[in-house]
Amino acid sequence: MPHVLKQLYDDDVLDEDSIIAWFDSPPESSWLVKKDVAELVRSKAKQFVDWLKEAEEEDDDDDEDGEDDEDDD
């Protein structure tokens, strides 16, 4: 599952916000698969989603640092 999500992310089929929103949504909200399958898929995707969230946090930190640098100019 992480490899599938990574490929979809790399090919710009899904963006990080969509993947994270899907992951954070309750498994019972899935109308395509049963709740137990949705939970299993999310558990398999957790490592990739955690990586995306960490990268997003680092980008936010970099943006804040960059804004400070611009103010110094």
PQR file with spaces between the fields and no chain letter, atoms N, CA, C, O and H, PARSE charges and radii, in Angstrom:
ATOM       1  N    MET     1       0.806   -1.202    0.000 -0.4000 1.5000
ATOM       2  CA   MET     1       0.000    0.000    0.000 -0.0000 2.0000
ATOM       3  C    MET     1       0.854    1.274    0.000  0.5500 1.7000
ATOM       4  O    MET     1       0.547    2.210   -0.738 -0.5500 1.4000
ATOM       5  N    PRO     2       1.914    1.332    0.806 -0.5600 1.5000
ATOM       6  CA   PRO     2       2.722    2.553    0.766  0.2800 2.0000
ATOM       7  C    PRO     2       3.329    2.802   -0.618  0.5500 1.7000
ATOM       8  O    PRO     2       3.475    3.947   -1.046 -0.5500 1.4000
ATOM       9  N    HIS     3       3.679    1.723   -1.305 -0.4000 1.5000
ATOM      10  CA   HIS     3       4.279    1.884   -2.637 -0.0000 2.0000
ATOM      11  C    HIS     3       3.260    2.415   -3.647  0.5500 1.7000
ATOM      12  O    HIS     3       3.595    3.221   -4.514 -0.5500 1.4000
ATOM      13  H    HIS     3       3.561    0.793   -0.957  0.4000 1.0000
ATOM      14  N    VAL     4       2.031    1.960   -3.526 -0.4000 1.5000
ATOM      15  CA   VAL     4       0.971    2.434   -4.419 -0.0000 2.0000
ATOM      16  C    VAL     4       0.723    3.922   -4.182  0.5500 1.7000
ATOM      17  O    VAL     4       0.658    4.711   -5.125 -0.5500 1.4000
ATOM      18  H    VAL     4       1.758    1.304   -2.822  0.4000 1.0000
ATOM      19  N    LEU     5       0.587    4.291   -2.911 -0.4000 1.5000
ATOM      20  CA   LEU     5       0.359    5.703   -2.595 -0.0000 2.0000
ATOM      21  C    LEU     5       1.534    6.573   -3.035  0.5500 1.7000
ATOM      22  O    LEU     5       1.337    7.669   -3.559 -0.5500 1.4000
ATOM      23  H    LEU     5       0.640    3.651   -2.145  0.4000 1.0000
ATOM      24  N    LYS     6       2.747    6.088   -2.823 -0.4000 1.5000
ATOM      25  CA   LYS     6       3.937    6.853   -3.223 -0.0000 2.0000
ATOM      26  C    LYS     6       3.940    7.089   -4.728  0.5500 1.7000
ATOM      27  O    LYS     6       4.250    8.188   -5.188 -0.5500 1.4000
ATOM      28  H    LYS     6       2.908    5.197   -2.397  0.4000 1.0000
ATOM      29  N    GLN     7       3.593    6.052   -5.495 -0.4000 1.5000
ATOM      30  CA   GLN     7       3.578    6.201   -6.953 -0.0000 2.0000
ATOM      31  C    GLN     7       2.499    7.186   -7.390  0.5500 1.7000
ATOM      32  O    GLN     7       2.738    8.024   -8.260 -0.5500 1.4000
ATOM      33  H    GLN     7       3.341    5.160   -5.121  0.4000 1.0000
ATOM      34  N    LEU     8       1.327    7.092   -6.799 -0.4000 1.5000
ATOM      35  CA   LEU     8       0.256    8.039   -7.120 -0.0000 2.0000
ATOM      36  C    LEU     8       0.649    9.461   -6.738  0.5500 1.7000
ATOM      37  O    LEU     8       0.313   10.412   -7.444 -0.5500 1.4000
ATOM      38  H    LEU     8       1.133    6.412   -6.093  0.4000 1.0000
ATOM      39  N    TYR     9       1.355    9.605   -5.631 -0.4000 1.5000
ATOM      40  CA   TYR     9       1.838   10.910   -5.182 -0.0000 2.0000
ATOM      41  C    TYR     9       2.913   11.441   -6.137  0.5500 1.7000
ATOM      42  O    TYR     9       2.873   12.602   -6.544 -0.5500 1.4000
ATOM      43  H    TYR     9       1.628    8.832   -5.058  0.4000 1.0000
ATOM      44  N    ASP    10       3.873   10.578   -6.489 -0.4000 1.5000
ATOM      45  CA   ASP    10       4.952   10.997   -7.384 -0.0000 2.0000
ATOM      46  C    ASP    10       4.444   11.362   -8.778  0.5500 1.7000
ATOM      47  O    ASP    10       5.002   12.241   -9.434 -0.5500 1.4000
ATOM      48  H    ASP    10       3.906    9.634   -6.159  0.4000 1.0000
ATOM      49  N    ASP    11       3.388   10.687   -9.227 -0.4000 1.5000
ATOM      50  CA   ASP    11       2.826   10.952  -10.553 -0.0000 2.0000
ATOM      51  C    ASP    11       1.788   12.072  -10.534  0.5500 1.7000
ATOM      52  O    ASP    11       1.113   12.311  -11.535 -0.5500 1.4000
ATOM      53  H    ASP    11       2.935    9.973   -8.693  0.4000 1.0000
ATOM      54  N    ASP    12       1.662   12.749   -9.412 -0.4000 1.5000
ATOM      55  CA   ASP    12       0.725   13.863   -9.235 -0.0000 2.0000
ATOM      56  C    ASP    12      -0.727   13.472   -9.496  0.5500 1.7000
ATOM      57  O    ASP    12      -1.525   14.284   -9.963 -0.5500 1.4000
ATOM      58  H    ASP    12       2.210   12.554   -8.599  0.4000 1.0000
ATOM      59  N    VAL    13      -1.059   12.220   -9.189 -0.4000 1.5000
ATOM      60  CA   VAL    13      -2.446   11.777   -9.264 -0.0000 2.0000
ATOM      61  C    VAL    13      -3.163   12.185   -7.983  0.5500 1.7000
ATOM      62  O    VAL    13      -4.311   12.629   -8.015 -0.5500 1.4000
ATOM      63  H    VAL    13      -0.410   11.560   -8.809  0.4000 1.0000
ATOM      64  N    LEU    14      -2.472   12.031   -6.857 -0.4000 1.5000
ATOM      65  CA   LEU    14      -2.992   12.448   -5.558 -0.0000 2.0000
ATOM      66  C    LEU    14      -2.004   13.399   -4.910  0.5500 1.7000
ATOM      67  O    LEU    14      -0.792   13.197   -4.994 -0.5500 1.4000
ATOM      68  H    LEU    14      -1.539   11.671   -6.832  0.4000 1.0000
ATOM      69  N    ASP    15      -2.516   14.435   -4.264 -0.4000 1.5000
ATOM      70  CA   ASP    15      -1.620   15.328   -3.529 -0.0000 2.0000
ATOM      71  C    ASP    15      -1.618   14.933   -2.054  0.5500 1.7000
ATOM      72  O    ASP    15      -2.450   14.143   -1.608 -0.5500 1.4000
ATOM      73  H    ASP    15      -3.500   14.599   -4.196  0.4000 1.0000
ATOM      74  N    GLU    16      -0.680   15.490   -1.315 -0.4000 1.5000
ATOM      75  CA   GLU    16      -0.527   15.088    0.087 -0.0000 2.0000
ATOM      76  C    GLU    16      -1.764   15.398    0.915  0.5500 1.7000
ATOM      77  O    GLU    16      -2.116   14.626    1.807 -0.5500 1.4000
ATOM      78  H    GLU    16      -0.004   16.131   -1.678  0.4000 1.0000
ATOM      79  N    ASP    17      -2.427   16.508    0.640 -0.4000 1.5000
ATOM      80  CA   ASP    17      -3.622   16.859    1.405 -0.0000 2.0000
ATOM      81  C    ASP    17      -4.734   15.821    1.207  0.5500 1.7000
ATOM      82  O    ASP    17      -5.441   15.480    2.155 -0.5500 1.4000
ATOM      83  H    ASP    17      -2.142   17.135   -0.084  0.4000 1.0000
ATOM      84  N    SER    18      -4.888   15.323   -0.019 -0.4000 1.5000
ATOM      85  CA   SER    18      -5.916   14.311   -0.300 -0.0000 2.0000
ATOM      86  C    SER    18      -5.612   13.004    0.412  0.5500 1.7000
ATOM      87  O    SER    18      -6.505   12.377    0.982 -0.5500 1.4000
ATOM      88  H    SER    18      -4.314   15.600   -0.789  0.4000 1.0000
ATOM      89  N    ILE    19      -4.359   12.598    0.379 -0.4000 1.5000
ATOM      90  CA   ILE    19      -3.962   11.339    1.017 -0.0000 2.0000
ATOM      91  C    ILE    19      -4.159   11.434    2.525  0.5500 1.7000
ATOM      92  O    ILE    19      -4.695   10.517    3.147 -0.5500 1.4000
ATOM      93  H    ILE    19      -3.634   13.107   -0.084  0.4000 1.0000
ATOM      94  N    ILE    20      -3.724   12.541    3.106 -0.4000 1.5000
ATOM      95  CA   ILE    20      -3.856   12.713    4.555 -0.0000 2.0000
ATOM      96  C    ILE    20      -5.325   12.803    4.950  0.5500 1.7000
ATOM      97  O    ILE    20      -5.720   12.242    5.972 -0.5500 1.4000
ATOM      98  H    ILE    20      -3.289   13.286    2.601  0.4000 1.0000
ATOM      99  N    ALA    21      -6.134   13.491    4.166 -0.4000 1.5000
ATOM     100  CA   ALA    21      -7.568   13.593    4.468 -0.0000 2.0000
ATOM     101  C    ALA    21      -8.224   12.218    4.411  0.5500 1.7000
ATOM     102  O    ALA    21      -9.043   11.889    5.268 -0.5500 1.4000
ATOM     103  H    ALA    21      -5.813   13.947    3.336  0.4000 1.0000
ATOM     104  N    TRP    22      -7.873   11.411    3.407 -0.4000 1.5000
ATOM     105  CA   TRP    22      -8.407   10.053    3.316 -0.0000 2.0000
ATOM     106  C    TRP    22      -8.001    9.242    4.546  0.5500 1.7000
ATOM     107  O    TRP    22      -8.828    8.565    5.157 -0.5500 1.4000
ATOM     108  H    TRP    22      -7.207   11.678    2.710  0.4000 1.0000
ATOM     109  N    PHE    23      -6.724    9.321    4.898 -0.4000 1.5000
ATOM     110  CA   PHE    23      -6.211    8.537    6.021 -0.0000 2.0000
ATOM     111  C    PHE    23      -6.886    8.944    7.322  0.5500 1.7000
ATOM     112  O    PHE    23      -7.207    8.087    8.145 -0.5500 1.4000
ATOM     113  H    PHE    23      -6.052    9.872    4.402  0.4000 1.0000
ATOM     114  N    ASP    24      -7.102   10.230    7.517 -0.4000 1.5000
ATOM     115  CA   ASP    24      -7.689   10.741    8.751 -0.0000 2.0000
ATOM     116  C    ASP    24      -9.208   10.555    8.821  0.5500 1.7000
ATOM     117  O    ASP    24      -9.796   10.692    9.894 -0.5500 1.4000
ATOM     118  H    ASP    24      -6.841   10.926    6.848  0.4000 1.0000
ATOM     119  N    SER    25      -9.844   10.248    7.694 -0.4000 1.5000
ATOM     120  CA   SER    25     -11.287   10.042    7.708 -0.0000 2.0000
ATOM     121  C    SER    25     -11.614    8.718    8.399  0.5500 1.7000
ATOM     122  O    SER    25     -10.813    7.784    8.361 -0.5500 1.4000
ATOM     123  H    SER    25      -9.366   10.137    6.823  0.4000 1.0000
ATOM     124  N    PRO    26     -12.772    8.635    9.023 -0.5600 1.5000
ATOM     125  CA   PRO    26     -13.127    7.393    9.717  0.2800 2.0000
ATOM     126  C    PRO    26     -13.318    6.251    8.722  0.5500 1.7000
ATOM     127  O    PRO    26     -13.932    6.444    7.672 -0.5500 1.4000
ATOM     128  N    PRO    27     -12.802    5.069    9.038 -0.5600 1.5000
ATOM     129  CA   PRO    27     -12.918    3.925    8.120  0.2800 2.0000
ATOM     130  C    PRO    27     -14.368    3.578    7.779  0.5500 1.7000
ATOM     131  O    PRO    27     -14.649    3.091    6.684 -0.5500 1.4000
ATOM     132  N    GLU    28     -15.273    3.825    8.698 -0.4000 1.5000
ATOM     133  CA   GLU    28     -16.672    3.499    8.426 -0.0000 2.0000
ATOM     134  C    GLU    28     -17.299    4.433    7.393  0.5500 1.7000
ATOM     135  O    GLU    28     -18.407    4.179    6.922 -0.5500 1.4000
ATOM     136  H    GLU    28     -15.045    4.221    9.588  0.4000 1.0000
ATOM     137  N    SER    29     -16.598    5.513    7.036 -0.4000 1.5000
ATOM     138  CA   SER    29     -17.131    6.421    6.023 -0.0000 2.0000
ATOM     139  C    SER    29     -16.919    5.887    4.609  0.5500 1.7000
ATOM     140  O    SER    29     -17.464    6.436    3.651 -0.5500 1.4000
ATOM     141  H    SER    29     -15.697    5.720    7.419  0.4000 1.0000
ATOM     142  N    SER    30     -16.133    4.824    4.471 -0.4000 1.5000
ATOM     143  CA   SER    30     -15.891    4.240    3.156 -0.0000 2.0000
ATOM     144  C    SER    30     -17.130    3.506    2.672  0.5500 1.7000
ATOM     145  O    SER    30     -17.685    2.677    3.392 -0.5500 1.4000
ATOM     146  H    SER    30     -15.690    4.378    5.249  0.4000 1.0000
ATOM     147  N    TRP    31     -17.559    3.805    1.469 -0.4000 1.5000
ATOM     148  CA   TRP    31     -18.717    3.127    0.915 -0.0000 2.0000
ATOM     149  C    TRP    31     -18.292    2.069   -0.105  0.5500 1.7000
ATOM     150  O    TRP    31     -19.131    1.339   -0.633 -0.5500 1.4000
ATOM     151  H    TRP    31     -17.108    4.478    0.884  0.4000 1.0000
ATOM     152  N    LEU    32     -16.995    1.990   -0.379 -0.4000 1.5000
ATOM     153  CA   LEU    32     -16.515    1.009   -1.352 -0.0000 2.0000
ATOM     154  C    LEU    32     -16.142   -0.326   -0.725  0.5500 1.7000
ATOM     155  O    LEU    32     -16.289   -1.374   -1.353 -0.5500 1.4000
ATOM     156  H    LEU    32     -16.313    2.583    0.050  0.4000 1.0000
ATOM     157  N    VAL    33     -15.665   -0.288    0.501 -0.4000 1.5000
ATOM     158  CA   VAL    33     -15.211   -1.514    1.160 -0.0000 2.0000
ATOM     159  C    VAL    33     -15.757   -1.561    2.576  0.5500 1.7000
ATOM     160  O    VAL    33     -16.201   -0.553    3.125 -0.5500 1.4000
ATOM     161  H    VAL    33     -15.546    0.563    1.011  0.4000 1.0000
ATOM     162  N    LYS    34     -15.714   -2.751    3.153 -0.4000 1.5000
ATOM     163  CA   LYS    34     -16.160   -2.915    4.533 -0.0000 2.0000
ATOM     164  C    LYS    34     -15.186   -2.221    5.481  0.5500 1.7000
ATOM     165  O    LYS    34     -14.029   -1.974    5.141 -0.5500 1.4000
ATOM     166  H    LYS    34     -15.353   -3.570    2.707  0.4000 1.0000
ATOM     167  N    LYS    35     -15.683   -1.915    6.674 -0.4000 1.5000
ATOM     168  CA   LYS    35     -14.890   -1.184    7.663 -0.0000 2.0000
ATOM     169  C    LYS    35     -13.577   -1.902    7.982  0.5500 1.7000
ATOM     170  O    LYS    35     -12.539   -1.251    8.097 -0.5500 1.4000
ATOM     171  H    LYS    35     -16.623   -2.116    6.950  0.4000 1.0000
ATOM     172  N    ASP    36     -13.602   -3.228    8.129 -0.4000 1.5000
ATOM     173  CA   ASP    36     -12.381   -3.949    8.480 -0.0000 2.0000
ATOM     174  C    ASP    36     -11.328   -3.865    7.383  0.5500 1.7000
ATOM     175  O    ASP    36     -10.132   -3.815    7.671 -0.5500 1.4000
ATOM     176  H    ASP    36     -14.445   -3.757    8.036  0.4000 1.0000
ATOM     177  N    VAL    37     -11.769   -3.851    6.122 -0.4000 1.5000
ATOM     178  CA   VAL    37     -10.832   -3.700    5.008 -0.0000 2.0000
ATOM     179  C    VAL    37     -10.272   -2.279    4.985  0.5500 1.7000
ATOM     180  O    VAL    37      -9.077   -2.081    4.767 -0.5500 1.4000
ATOM     181  H    VAL    37     -12.741   -3.892    5.888  0.4000 1.0000
ATOM     182  N    ALA    38     -11.132   -1.301    5.209 -0.4000 1.5000
ATOM     183  CA   ALA    38     -10.685    0.094    5.238 -0.0000 2.0000
ATOM     184  C    ALA    38      -9.666    0.311    6.354  0.5500 1.7000
ATOM     185  O    ALA    38      -8.682    1.027    6.167 -0.5500 1.4000
ATOM     186  H    ALA    38     -12.103   -1.461    5.387  0.4000 1.0000
ATOM     187  N    GLU    39      -9.897   -0.304    7.510 -0.4000 1.5000
ATOM     188  CA   GLU    39      -8.941   -0.187    8.619 -0.0000 2.0000
ATOM     189  C    GLU    39      -7.608   -0.837    8.265  0.5500 1.7000
ATOM     190  O    GLU    39      -6.549   -0.290    8.572 -0.5500 1.4000
ATOM     191  H    GLU    39     -10.696   -0.885    7.662  0.4000 1.0000
ATOM     192  N    LEU    40      -7.656   -2.002    7.620 -0.4000 1.5000
ATOM     193  CA   LEU    40      -6.440   -2.706    7.228 -0.0000 2.0000
ATOM     194  C    LEU    40      -5.624   -1.881    6.229  0.5500 1.7000
ATOM     195  O    LEU    40      -4.407   -1.762    6.365 -0.5500 1.4000
ATOM     196  H    LEU    40      -8.516   -2.446    7.370  0.4000 1.0000
ATOM     197  N    VAL    41      -6.293   -1.320    5.239 -0.4000 1.5000
ATOM     198  CA   VAL    41      -5.605   -0.519    4.227 -0.0000 2.0000
ATOM     199  C    VAL    41      -4.969    0.712    4.870  0.5500 1.7000
ATOM     200  O    VAL    41      -3.835    1.065    4.548 -0.5500 1.4000
ATOM     201  H    VAL    41      -7.282   -1.417    5.129  0.4000 1.0000
ATOM     202  N    ARG    42      -5.686    1.354    5.766 -0.4000 1.5000
ATOM     203  CA   ARG    42      -5.124    2.524    6.451 -0.0000 2.0000
ATOM     204  C    ARG    42      -3.918    2.140    7.312  0.5500 1.7000
ATOM     205  O    ARG    42      -2.935    2.877    7.380 -0.5500 1.4000
ATOM     206  H    ARG    42      -6.608    1.067    6.028  0.4000 1.0000
ATOM     207  N    SER    43      -4.005    0.992    7.959 -0.4000 1.5000
ATOM     208  CA   SER    43      -2.863    0.575    8.785 -0.0000 2.0000
ATOM     209  C    SER    43      -1.635    0.316    7.923  0.5500 1.7000
ATOM     210  O    SER    43      -0.513    0.597    8.343 -0.5500 1.4000
ATOM     211  H    SER    43      -4.804    0.393    7.903  0.4000 1.0000
ATOM     212  N    LYS    44      -1.836   -0.219    6.721 -0.4000 1.5000
ATOM     213  CA   LYS    44      -0.719   -0.467    5.804 -0.0000 2.0000
ATOM     214  C    LYS    44      -0.166    0.845    5.242  0.5500 1.7000
ATOM     215  O    LYS    44       1.015    0.931    4.906 -0.5500 1.4000
ATOM     216  H    LYS    44      -2.747   -0.447    6.379  0.4000 1.0000
ATOM     217  N    ALA    45      -1.014    1.853    5.141 -0.4000 1.5000
ATOM     218  CA   ALA    45      -0.607    3.145    4.581 -0.0000 2.0000
ATOM     219  C    ALA    45       0.010    4.070    5.619  0.5500 1.7000
ATOM     220  O    ALA    45       0.566    5.109    5.262 -0.5500 1.4000
ATOM     221  H    ALA    45      -1.973    1.782    5.413  0.4000 1.0000
ATOM     222  N    LYS    46      -0.076    3.717    6.891 -0.4000 1.5000
ATOM     223  CA   LYS    46       0.343    4.603    7.976 -0.0000 2.0000
ATOM     224  C    LYS    46       1.777    5.111    7.822  0.5500 1.7000
ATOM     225  O    LYS    46       2.030    6.297    8.034 -0.5500 1.4000
ATOM     226  H    LYS    46      -0.527    2.873    7.181  0.4000 1.0000
ATOM     227  N    GLN    47       2.696    4.257    7.466 -0.4000 1.5000
ATOM     228  CA   GLN    47       4.103    4.655    7.347 -0.0000 2.0000
ATOM     229  C    GLN    47       4.267    5.767    6.308  0.5500 1.7000
ATOM     230  O    GLN    47       4.973    6.746    6.552 -0.5500 1.4000
ATOM     231  H    GLN    47       2.490    3.294    7.294  0.4000 1.0000
ATOM     232  N    PHE    48       3.625    5.620    5.165 -0.4000 1.5000
ATOM     233  CA   PHE    48       3.732    6.640    4.123 -0.0000 2.0000
ATOM     234  C    PHE    48       3.063    7.939    4.557  0.5500 1.7000
ATOM     235  O    PHE    48       3.602    9.021    4.324 -0.5500 1.4000
ATOM     236  H    PHE    48       3.051    4.825    4.967  0.4000 1.0000
ATOM     237  N    VAL    49       1.903    7.841    5.180 -0.4000 1.5000
ATOM     238  CA   VAL    49       1.183    9.039    5.621 -0.0000 2.0000
ATOM     239  C    VAL    49       1.980    9.763    6.706  0.5500 1.7000
ATOM     240  O    VAL    49       2.036   10.992    6.723 -0.5500 1.4000
ATOM     241  H    VAL    49       1.466    6.962    5.369  0.4000 1.0000
ATOM     242  N    ASP    50       2.586    9.009    7.597 -0.4000 1.5000
ATOM     243  CA   ASP    50       3.448    9.634    8.612 -0.0000 2.0000
ATOM     244  C    ASP    50       4.594   10.393    7.953  0.5500 1.7000
ATOM     245  O    ASP    50       4.946   11.492    8.383 -0.5500 1.4000
ATOM     246  H    ASP    50       2.541    8.010    7.583  0.4000 1.0000
ATOM     247  N    TRP    51       5.172    9.809    6.915 -0.4000 1.5000
ATOM     248  CA   TRP    51       6.255   10.463    6.171 -0.0000 2.0000
ATOM     249  C    TRP    51       5.750   11.762    5.540  0.5500 1.7000
ATOM     250  O    TRP    51       6.433   12.785    5.589 -0.5500 1.4000
ATOM     251  H    TRP    51       4.887    8.917    6.566  0.4000 1.0000
ATOM     252  N    LEU    52       4.560   11.719    4.951 -0.4000 1.5000
ATOM     253  CA   LEU    52       3.990   12.928    4.345 -0.0000 2.0000
ATOM     254  C    LEU    52       3.764   14.014    5.395  0.5500 1.7000
ATOM     255  O    LEU    52       4.074   15.183    5.164 -0.5500 1.4000
ATOM     256  H    LEU    52       4.005   10.888    4.911  0.4000 1.0000
ATOM     257  N    LYS    53       3.225   13.625    6.545 -0.4000 1.5000
ATOM     258  CA   LYS    53       2.960   14.600    7.602 -0.0000 2.0000
ATOM     259  C    LYS    53       4.250   15.216    8.127  0.5500 1.7000
ATOM     260  O    LYS    53       4.300   16.415    8.399 -0.5500 1.4000
ATOM     261  H    LYS    53       2.973   12.676    6.733  0.4000 1.0000
ATOM     262  N    GLU    54       5.291   14.404    8.272 -0.4000 1.5000
ATOM     263  CA   GLU    54       6.584   14.929    8.720 -0.0000 2.0000
ATOM     264  C    GLU    54       7.160   15.891    7.695  0.5500 1.7000
ATOM     265  O    GLU    54       7.697   16.938    8.057 -0.5500 1.4000
ATOM     266  H    GLU    54       5.251   13.429    8.051  0.4000 1.0000
ATOM     267  N    ALA    55       7.050   15.546    6.420 -0.4000 1.5000
ATOM     268  CA   ALA    55       7.561   16.424    5.359 -0.0000 2.0000
ATOM     269  C    ALA    55       6.784   17.734    5.343  0.5500 1.7000
ATOM     270  O    ALA    55       7.360   18.798    5.115 -0.5500 1.4000
ATOM     271  H    ALA    55       6.613   14.696    6.126  0.4000 1.0000
ATOM     272  N    GLU    56       5.478   17.659    5.584 -0.4000 1.5000
ATOM     273  CA   GLU    56       4.651   18.864    5.616 -0.0000 2.0000
ATOM     274  C    GLU    56       5.060   19.765    6.777  0.5500 1.7000
ATOM     275  O    GLU    56       5.119   20.986    6.631 -0.5500 1.4000
ATOM     276  H    GLU    56       5.010   16.795    5.769  0.4000 1.0000
ATOM     277  N    GLU    57       5.344   19.159    7.936 -0.4000 1.5000
ATOM     278  CA   GLU    57       5.784   19.933    9.089 -0.0000 2.0000
ATOM     279  C    GLU    57       7.127   20.592    8.826  0.5500 1.7000
ATOM     280  O    GLU    57       7.340   21.742    9.212 -0.5500 1.4000
ATOM     281  H    GLU    57       5.296   18.167    8.055  0.4000 1.0000
ATOM     282  N    GLU    58       8.043   19.872    8.169 -0.4000 1.5000
ATOM     283  CA   GLU    58       9.356   20.442    7.842 -0.0000 2.0000
ATOM     284  C    GLU    58       9.208   21.597    6.870  0.5500 1.7000
ATOM     285  O    GLU    58       9.907   22.603    6.992 -0.5500 1.4000
ATOM     286  H    GLU    58       7.870   18.938    7.855  0.4000 1.0000
ATOM     287  N    ASP    59       8.297   21.464    5.897 -0.4000 1.5000
ATOM     288  CA   ASP    59       8.058   22.552    4.956 -0.0000 2.0000
ATOM     289  C    ASP    59       7.512   23.775    5.675  0.5500 1.7000
ATOM     290  O    ASP    59       7.898   24.904    5.374 -0.5500 1.4000
ATOM     291  H    ASP    59       7.729   20.647    5.799  0.4000 1.0000
ATOM     292  N    ASP    60       6.617   23.548    6.625 -0.4000 1.5000
ATOM     293  CA   ASP    60       6.075   24.666    7.405 -0.0000 2.0000
ATOM     294  C    ASP    60       7.179   25.352    8.190  0.5500 1.7000
ATOM     295  O    ASP    60       7.217   26.580    8.264 -0.5500 1.4000
ATOM     296  H    ASP    60       6.304   22.631    6.870  0.4000 1.0000
ATOM     297  N    ASP    61       8.083   24.565    8.780 -0.4000 1.5000
ATOM     298  CA   ASP    61       9.202   25.137    9.523 -0.0000 2.0000
ATOM     299  C    ASP    61      10.124   25.918    8.596  0.5500 1.7000
ATOM     300  O    ASP    61      10.591   26.999    8.952 -0.5500 1.4000
ATOM     301  H    ASP    61       8.053   23.568    8.720  0.4000 1.0000
ATOM     302  N    ASP    62      10.388   25.377    7.408 -0.4000 1.5000
ATOM     303  CA   ASP    62      11.244   26.062    6.441 -0.0000 2.0000
ATOM     304  C    ASP    62      10.602   27.361    5.982  0.5500 1.7000
ATOM     305  O    ASP    62      11.289   28.370    5.825 -0.5500 1.4000
ATOM     306  H    ASP    62      10.009   24.498    7.119  0.4000 1.0000
ATOM     307  N    ASP    63       9.285   27.347    5.764 -0.4000 1.5000
ATOM     308  CA   ASP    63       8.582   28.558    5.344 -0.0000 2.0000
ATOM     309  C    ASP    63       8.699   29.639    6.402  0.5500 1.7000
ATOM     310  O    ASP    63       8.918   30.808    6.083 -0.5500 1.4000
ATOM     311  H    ASP    63       8.726   26.527    5.891  0.4000 1.0000
ATOM     312  N    GLU    64       8.553   29.252    7.656 -0.4000 1.5000
ATOM     313  CA   GLU    64       8.665   30.222    8.734 -0.0000 2.0000
ATOM     314  C    GLU    64      10.081   30.781    8.812  0.5500 1.7000
ATOM     315  O    GLU    64      10.263   31.980    9.022 -0.5500 1.4000
ATOM     316  H    GLU    64       8.375   28.303    7.916  0.4000 1.0000
ATOM     317  N    ASP    65      11.085   29.920    8.643 -0.4000 1.5000
ATOM     318  CA   ASP    65      12.469   30.371    8.653 -0.0000 2.0000
ATOM     319  C    ASP    65      12.743   31.304    7.480  0.5500 1.7000
ATOM     320  O    ASP    65      13.452   32.301    7.623 -0.5500 1.4000
ATOM     321  H    ASP    65      10.937   28.946    8.473  0.4000 1.0000
ATOM     322  N    GLY    66      12.179   30.977    6.321 -0.4000 1.5000
ATOM     323  CA   GLY    66      12.381   31.795    5.136 -0.0000 2.0000
ATOM     324  C    GLY    66      11.767   33.164    5.282  0.5500 1.7000
ATOM     325  O    GLY    66      12.319   34.150    4.793 -0.5500 1.4000
ATOM     326  H    GLY    66      11.603   30.168    6.205  0.4000 1.0000
ATOM     327  N    GLU    67      10.629   33.239    5.948 -0.4000 1.5000
ATOM     328  CA   GLU    67       9.971   34.522    6.160 -0.0000 2.0000
ATOM     329  C    GLU    67      10.818   35.413    7.046  0.5500 1.7000
ATOM     330  O    GLU    67      10.882   36.623    6.824 -0.5500 1.4000
ATOM     331  H    GLU    67      10.180   32.438    6.345  0.4000 1.0000
ATOM     332  N    ASP    68      11.473   34.834    8.052 -0.4000 1.5000
ATOM     333  CA   ASP    68      12.331   35.612    8.927 -0.0000 2.0000
ATOM     334  C    ASP    68      13.523   36.175    8.148  0.5500 1.7000
ATOM     335  O    ASP    68      13.934   37.316    8.359 -0.5500 1.4000
ATOM     336  H    ASP    68      11.421   33.852    8.232  0.4000 1.0000
ATOM     337  N    ASP    69      14.070   35.355    7.248 -0.4000 1.5000
ATOM     338  CA   ASP    69      15.210   35.793    6.457 -0.0000 2.0000
ATOM     339  C    ASP    69      14.845   36.952    5.541  0.5500 1.7000
ATOM     340  O    ASP    69      15.641   37.867    5.330 -0.5500 1.4000
ATOM     341  H    ASP    69      13.736   34.428    7.077  0.4000 1.0000
ATOM     342  N    GLU    70      13.611   36.900    4.989 -0.4000 1.5000
ATOM     343  CA   GLU    70      13.194   37.970    4.095 -0.0000 2.0000
ATOM     344  C    GLU    70      13.034   39.277    4.854  0.5500 1.7000
ATOM     345  O    GLU    70      13.302   40.350    4.313 -0.5500 1.4000
ATOM     346  H    GLU    70      12.965   36.157    5.160  0.4000 1.0000
ATOM     347  N    ASP    71      12.596   39.189    6.111 -0.4000 1.5000
ATOM     348  CA   ASP    71      12.404   40.400    6.904 -0.0000 2.0000
ATOM     349  C    ASP    71      13.742   41.077    7.214  0.5500 1.7000
ATOM     350  O    ASP    71      13.803   42.295    7.384 -0.5500 1.4000
ATOM     351  H    ASP    71      12.378   38.317    6.550  0.4000 1.0000
ATOM     352  N    ASP    72      14.826   40.269    7.287 -0.4000 1.5000
ATOM     353  CA   ASP    72      16.129   40.822    7.606 -0.0000 2.0000
ATOM     354  C    ASP    72      16.735   41.594    6.454  0.5500 1.7000
ATOM     355  O    ASP    72      17.649   42.391    6.664 -0.5500 1.4000
ATOM     356  H    ASP    72      14.777   39.280    7.149  0.4000 1.0000
ATOM     357  N    ASP    73      16.246   41.377    5.235 -0.4000 1.5000
ATOM     358  CA   ASP    73      16.835   42.046    4.056 -0.0000 2.0000
ATOM     359  C    ASP    73      16.507   43.502    3.988  0.5500 1.7000
ATOM     360  O    ASP    73      16.931   44.187    3.058 -0.5500 1.4000
ATOM     361  H    ASP    73      15.504   40.729    5.064  0.4000 1.0000
